[in-house]
Amino acid sequence: MTARRADSAGSAACGVRPDEGGLRQVSWLAAGTALSRATGFVRTSVWAAALGLYTVGSAFSIANTVPTVLYTLLAGGAVSAVFVPQLVRALNRGEAEGAAYADRLLTVIIVVLGPATIGAVFAAPVLAGLYAGKGWSRAELDLAAAFLAWCLPQVFFYGVFGVLSQVLQARGRPGPMMWAPIANNVIAIAVGVVFLVYGSAETGPQPDAVASISTTEIALLGGGASLGVVVQALILVPALRTVGYRFRPRLDLRGSGLGRSARLAVWTLVFVAANQVAYSVTVVIANTAGKAAEGSAQWAAGLPTYTNAYMIMLVSHALVAVSLANARTRSMSDASVRGRAAEAGVAVGRSLRDAGRVLVPVAAATAVMAPTVTRLLFPGNPVPDTLYMGLVLACFAPSIVIYSAQFLVVRGLYVLEDTRRPALVQLLITGLQILLAVLAGSVLPPEWVVAGLAASFALAYLAGLVLSVRLLHRATGEPGLRGLAVSYGQNLIAALPAAGAAWIISRLVVEQWGPGLIAGAVALLSGAIVFCAGYKTVSQVFENAVHGENAP
């Protein structure tokens, strides 16, 4: 392992083609993800400007969070991680068997999630109270419950989208599932713009903020958010027809293979339940801290600040790690079916190195440029709010690498049909994350708690990553923890001087021009140029040094 990898990282991060494999294999998927995330940024920015980052914004954040949590708990983890390999196995036995398996799976999802979604809608006040944390008034809880009742139908359509996406992926057509969320974002943007033009809501911490939004406006926002998810699911139907799949409801489950899949999914459900418990605790602590900070802090320090920074962190993860996993899951599943576990391990190791070449420098750049990024992404919110969000994003920066690597390793273990050990590792991560989150909520001043929550996330997943890599290495012989650390370390050493130079340049621009949006754009652009140039230069120095040592 040489500095050539670090140079490849600089090339990838700065627009030059990476080494063999790299992201060329996933360019179409990454393009869809990039556009989806770009429209997602616009959506989030519009809604943050419309609702603010305080009481009304926090109430809607709860409503938009709970459906995802419920879907993931009920079916999401099993659908995405366990059933794709099982669909591949069914397809390998014949087209008819593959279609029958998909029909049964979608039927089960509809039968399970339909009644569960209806029940959740009636339980909206209880769910809102669970996630709001301490310090919320009855009127504020009622607002969160009203938003939530309109958003909870998303649970059912997330389930439909999840199964249809995995049917496409199992048939080697993952592209549409990466592009479909764009339609969801476009609808949400339109709803947000309509509200900005014709509606009104108090976006600050004022005590009467709840009274500023009407029942009709609640229906517009919550119903519009759910409509986007409906369209996101239905837009996959034409793509399924192109691969020859048409859904036929089936409940003849005996001997279908779903029982075996369900047994595998038990540990996956433990995995996702642990993950969602940790996230739910984080939501409650963030909401409590945000409410406590309203009287003293000079910036918004609650759930919307945390979730927006978290969303930005996930962009690089989705562009690189998720695209790599979606592109290679089918080939890894085929290798596992044929008993070639070592081949699957090699593929995971290659994905980890490919991801690291891009994500390590991106994480370093994010750490120093985060306040500028959040200021530009949320121009409709007060400067102190967006700058603090940037600090939270900087605390999330290590997770860009750590969380993505953990995701890829766990996907590799799932392909090998090992769902038990990833679940046990996730229980460790959950316990550590909750411990650190509670510590942050207890020790830190309220206005600094969400920054502590972001750092807690990174530390917990780092511990899980070390253990997960060791487990995969025992099963397949790849990847080696030491080799992976050396590869990432080389990229980090090359990135640090470049990140320092980028920070200096961006600070000089802001100090000279002030905190305005134009100055921010210039600072970000100049910082990015300096980072790419510096990173590539340092990488080249490393490569020349290695070549010099190897010269006769």
N, C-alpha and C positions, 0 to 999 in steps of 0.2 A: 504494500500500500504506500503510494508516494504522493508527493505534492501535486502530481498531475490531476488528482481528484479535486484538490482545492482550486486548481485552475479551471477545471470543468465547472465547478460551482460558480466561479466568477463569470464564466461564459454564459451559463444558464441564467444567472440572475440579471445579467446586463444585456441580454438579447442575442447572444451568440449561441449557435447550436451546441447542445451538450454532447458528451461522448456517446458511444454506441448505446442503443436502447433509449436511455434518457427519457425525455418526455415526448419524443417524436411518435412513440407508440400510442400515446394517449392525447395527441394534439386535438382531435375532434372532441373528445370528452372534456378536455380542459377548456376548449373554446366555449362549449356550452356552459360549463361551470362558471367561467369568467364572466360571460354575459349575464348569467343568472345572478351572480354575486354583485355585479355592477348595478343591475336593476334593483337588487336587494338593498344596496346602499342608498339608492335614490328613494326607495320605499321607506326605509328606516329614517332617513333624513327628513322626508316630508312629514311623516307621522310624529317625529320628535318635535318638529316646529309647530305642528298642529296641537299637540297635547302637552308638550313640555316634558320635563324630567322630574316633576314633583308629584303631587297627589293624583291628578287626573292621568298623567303618564304612567305612574306606578300601578294604578287600577287597571289600565289597559294592558300593561305588561303582565300582570297576573293572569288576565283573561287569555292572553296569547301564549302563555307558558303552560298552563294546566292541560290543554288538549294534547300538546306534544308529549307531556309527561305521561298522561293516561294511555295514549296510543302506544308509547314505547313500553310501558308496563304490561299492557294487555297482549300486544302482538309484535311490536316493532322490531325488537331485538331478534326474536326467533325468525321472523320473515326475512330480514336482511342477511343474517349470518348463517342460519342453519338450513333454510329451505332451498337456497340456490344450489349447493352441492347435491341435495336430494333431487331437485329438478333435473340437474345434469345427469344424475344416475338414471332417472326415469327416461329421459330422452335417449340415453345410450342404449336403452332396451327397446327403443322404437318410438316413432312419432306419436302413435296412438296412445301408448302408455304415458308419454310425456304430457300430452294434452289432457288425459284423464286425471293425472296427478294435479296439474294446474287447476282444473275445474273443481276438484274436491277441495283444494286448498282455499280457493277464492270463495267457495260456498261456505266453508267453515268460518272464514273471516267475516262474511256478511252475517251469518247466523249469530256469531259471538258479539261482534261490535255493534250491530244494530240495537239490540236491547240495552247493551251497556251504555251506549251513547244517550239513549232516551233517559235512562236512569240517572246519568250524570247531569243532564240538563235540569232535572228536578232537584238534584243535590247541589246546584250551583252556589246557593248561599253558604252551605257548609264548607264546600271546597274553597270558596273565596276567603272565609274566615281562617281556614287552616294555613293558607299561604300568605296572608297579609302580615302576620307578625303582631308585635305589640304596638300600642299607641294609636291605632286607627279608630276613628269615631264610627258610630252606627251608620251615618250617612255615607261615609267613605267606603265602608264594607258593602253597603247596598249598591253603590256605583260599580264596584268591582264585580259583584254578583250579577248585575244586569249585563255588563260587558261579557262576562263569562257564559251566561246562558245563550247569548248569540254566537259565541265562538266554539262552544262544545260540539256542535255537529261536525266540526273538522275531524274529530276522532275517527268517525266512520270513514270519511273520504281519505284520510291518511292511510287507513288500512287498505282500501281499494287500490290507492296509488302504490302502496308498498308491494302488494302482490303482483299487480300488473307490471311494475318495474322489474321485479325479479324474474318474471316469465320472459320478458325481453332480454334480460341479462343472460339468463340460462341459454337462450337461443342465439347468443353472440351479438345482440343488438342493444348495448347499454346506452347508446347515444340519446334516444328520446327521453329517457328518465332524467338525463342531465339538463335537457333543454326545456322540459315541461314547466319547471318552476318559474320560468320567465313570464309565462302567461299569468300565473298567480301574482307575480310582482307588478305586472302592468295594471291589473285590475285594482290591486291595493293602492298603487300610486294614484290612479284615477279617483278612487274613493277619497284618499287623503287630500288631493287637490280640490275636489268638490267641497270638502269640509273646510279647507282653508279659505275658500272663496265665499261660501254661503253660511258656514257655521261659526261658532265661537266657543272657546273654552279658556278658562283661566289657566295659564301655563306656569304660574309661579307657586310659591308655598302659601298663598293666602288661605285663611281658614274657610272662606266661603267658596273655594274653588269648585266643590262638588255641585253647587247650585248653578254653575255657569253652563252646564251642558244639559240639553233636553233629552227626553225619551226618544224622540225621532232621531236625534243625532247619535244616540247610543246604538239604535238599530242600524243606522247607516254605517257606522264604523265597524260594529261587530258583525253585522250581516255581510258587509263588503269583504271583510277578512275571510269569512267562511266561504263566500262565493268564489274567491280566488282558489281555494283548496279544491272545491268541486271541479272547477275548470281544469286545474292541474291534473286531476285524476282522469277525467273524461278525454283529455287531449291525447292520451296514450292509446285509445281504442283504434284509431286508424293505423298506427304503427303496428299494433298487434295483428291487424288483418294482413299487413304486408308480409308477415312471417307465417301466415297461415293459421293463426290461432283465433278461434271464436268461442266465447264462453258458453258453456252449457251447465246449468246447476246440477250437482251430483252430491248425494248424501250416502252413497254406497261405500262406506269407509272401510269395511272389513277387508283385510288383505290388500289394502291400497298402498301401504307403506307410510301412511301418515302417522300410524302408531309409533313406528320406529323414529320418525322425525320428531314426534312429540316427546319421546323419551330423551332424545338429544336436546330438545328445546328446554327441558326442565332446568338444566344448568345455565342455559342462556338466559332464561327468565330470572334466575338468581343473579346473573351478571347485570342485566339491565335494571332489575329492582334495586340492587345495591347502588348502581350509578344514579338512578333517579332519586333515591333516598338522599344521597349526598347533595344532589342538585336542589332538592326541595328544602333541605336544611339551609343551604346557601341562600336560597330565595327568601326564606323567613328571616334570616339574620340580616340580609341586605335591606329588606323592607323595614325591619325594626330600626336599623341604624339610620336609614334615610329619614324616617319620621322623627327620630331623636335629634338628628342634625339640623332639622329645618329651622330651629330657633337660634342656632349659633353659627352654623357654617356659612361661608360665603359662596358656596357652590352646591349643586345638586349631588347628593352622595347616597342615593338609594338604588333600587333594583334597575331602573332604566339605564343608569350609568354603567352598572355591572354588565347587563345583558348586551348593551351596544358594544362595549369593549370586547366582550366575549365573542360576539358575532364577527367583529373585524378580525380577531385572532383566528377564527375558523375559516376565513377566506383562503388563506394560503394552504391550510389543511385540506380543504375541499378541492382546490385547484390541483394539488400535487398528490397527496396521499389517497384521497378518495378516488381520484381518476386512475391512479396506478392500480389500486385494489380492484376497481370495477373492470379495468382492462385485462387484468391477469388472473382474476378469480376463476374464470372458466378453464384456463390452461392448468392452473394449480389443482383444480378439482379433477380434471382429467388425469393428471399425474397421480393424485391420491387414489383415484378409482383403480388405476393400474398397479397400485402397490409401490409406487416410486416416491416414497416420502422424502428421500434425500433431494430429489429434483424439486419438490415443492419448497423445501428449505432453502435451496439455492435461489429460487425465484423470490422468496421473501427477502433474502439478503440483498439481492440485486435491487429490489424495490426500496429497501431501506437506504442503500447507498445513493440511488437515484434521487430519492426524496431529500436526503441530507445535502446533496450538492446544491440544491435550490433553497431549502428551508433554513439551513444554518445562516447563510448571509442575510436572508430575508428577516430572520429573527433579530440579528444584530442591528440591521438598519431600522427595524421597527422600534427597538428599545430606545434609540436616540431621536427618532423622528416622530414618535407617537403623538405628542401634543399638536404638532403641525398637521398631522393626518386628521385627527379628530376635529380640529378647528375647521378644516376645509370640508369635511364630510357633514358637519352639522352647523351650517352657516346661520340657520334660523334660531339657534339657541344662544344664550349669553356666553360671552368669552370665558368667564371663570368656570362655567359648567363644562364647556368643551375641553378646556385645558386640564381640568381634573380628570376627565374621562381619558385624556391622553396618558396621564400618569398611571391610571388603572390598566390601560392597554400596554404600557411599558412593563408593568408587573406580569402581564400575560405573555410577554414576548418569548421567554424560554419555552412556554407550552406549545408554541408553533412547531418546534422540533419534537419535544417530548411526547405530546399528545398524538401527533401524527405517527411517530415511530411505534408507540404502543398500539395504535389502531392497526397498523400493518402487521405487527407480530401476532396480535389476537386473531386477525383474519386468517393468517397462516395456520394457527392452531385449530380454528374452526374447520378449515378445509381438510385437516387431518381427522376431523370428527372428534376432536378433543374439546369438549365444552365445559368439562368439570374444572380443570386447572385454571383457565381464564376466569371462571366465576370466583374461584377462591382468591385469585390475585385481585380481582375487583373488590372483593370484600375487604382485603387489606387496604386498597386505595381508598375505599369509602370510609373505613374507620379512621385512617390517618387524615383524610380531608375534613371529616367532621370534627375531629379533635382540633386541628389547626384552625378551622373556621370558628368554632366556639371560642378558642383562645383569642383569635383576632377580635371577635365581638365583645369579649370580656375585658381585654387589656387595652385595646386601641381606643382613642377618642372616636365618637360616632362618625365624624367626617372623614376618617381614615380607614374605616372598617372595610369598605369594598375593595380598596387597594390591597389590604391584607388578605381578603378572600381570593383575589387573583393570584397572589404569591402562594397561598396555601394550595391552590389547584396545581400549580407547577410542581411543588415539592412532593405532593402525594403521588402524582403520575410519574415522577422520576423514580421513586421507589418501586412502583409497579412495573415500570419498563425494565429495570435491571433484572427483576425476578422473571418477567415474561420472556426475555431474551434467553435466559439460562434454560428455561423450560423448553423452548423451541429448539435450542441447540442440542439438548439431550435427546429430543425426538428425531431430529433430522441430521445433526452434525453441522448445521448452519443456522444462523450466522454466529460468528464468534463475538462475544461481548468485547473482548480486547480490541479486535480488529475494527469493530464498529466505533468504539470510542476513539481510536486513532484516526479513523476517517473523518469523523465529525470534529475532532479536535484540530486537525489540520485546517479544515474549513473555517473553524472559529478563529484560529490564530491569524489567518489571512483576513478575516472580516473585522477584527477589533480595531486595527489602525485605520482602516477605511471608515468604520463607523465613527471613530473619534474625529476624523477630518470632516466628515459630513455634518456632524453636530456643530463643529466650530463654524463652518460656512453658513449653515442655516441660522445659527444664533446671530452671526454678524448681520445677516440680511434683515432679520426681525428687529434687531436693535437699531439698524439704520433706517428702516422703513416703517416700523411700528407693527402692531398686532393685526392689521387688516387682512382681508382675504387675498388681495393681490400680493401683498408681502408674503403671506403664507404659501401661496402657489409658487412664487419665485424661490422661496426658501426650500420648499420640497423638491422642486426641479433641480436647483443647484446642488442640494445635498445628495440627490440621487445620482447625478452625474459624477460628483466627486467620489461617492461611494463606489460606483462601478469602476471608475478609473483606478482608484486606490486599491480596490480588491483585486482587480486583474493584475496590477503591477506587483503587488506583494506575492500573489500566486505565482507569477512568472519568476520572481526572485527565488522562491522555494524550488521551483522546477529546475532552474539553472544550477542551484546549489546541489541538488540531487544528481543531476547529470555530471557536474564537476567531480563529485565523490566517486561516481561510477566510471569515470573516464580512465583509460589505462595510463 
